[in-house]
C-alpha cells in the first residue's frame, strides 16, 4: 500500500519522510504475531506485508464482518464515535437494524448486570449519534434499558431507520418498561456520505 494512502487516512499526515512508518514496520516485524513479514519497500514509498497464520485464523473466526471504508474512520472524533460507527456499519443493512452498546453483561459474583451513570453517557452518545445521523441521513431511536432488579441503566439499544429498513408501524419506538428513550434525525436533512 502506498504511504501516501496511509497519510490520507491520518497516519503521520504532516510528515514528509518515512521515519514513522519505518519504526512501525520494524515494531511489527519484531512482534511476529499479526504479520509473517512487513517492511517498507526500497524506495520507501510503499508498505508491503503478509499476514501470519494467526491473523488469518482470527479473521476466519469472526461471526460477522462488514466492509468499512477507511475514509469514514476520519469522521470519528472519540472512541464512542468509533464504536457507534462500527456497530452501525455492521447492522445498517438488516431489515430491523438494532445493536447494543455499554452492555456490561453479568460481572462480579452476582447475576445482575452492572449499571452505568446516565449523566456520564447521555451527552456523549447524543453527540456521536448526531454526527453519524448527519453523515448518513439515518434516524436513530435509542433506549436506555434497565434490565436489573435494582434501579439503574444497564445497556443502550440503538435502532436505525432509513429508506431500506422494514420496521413494522410503531415497532421502532417500542421498548421494555422502565426504558428512557429518545430519537435523533439528521440536522441537514440530506446525507453527506453513505456507509
Secondary structure, 3 states (H helix, E strand, C coil): CEHHHHHHCCCCCCCCCCHHHHHHHHHHHHHCCCEEEEEECCCCCEEEEEECHHHHHHHHCCCCCCCCCHHHHCCCCCHHHHHHHHHHHHHCCCCCCEEEECCCCECCCCCCECCECHHHHHHHHHHHHHHHHHHHCCEEEEEEECCCCCCCECEEEEEEECCCCCCCCCHHHCCCCCCEEEEECCCCCCCCCCC
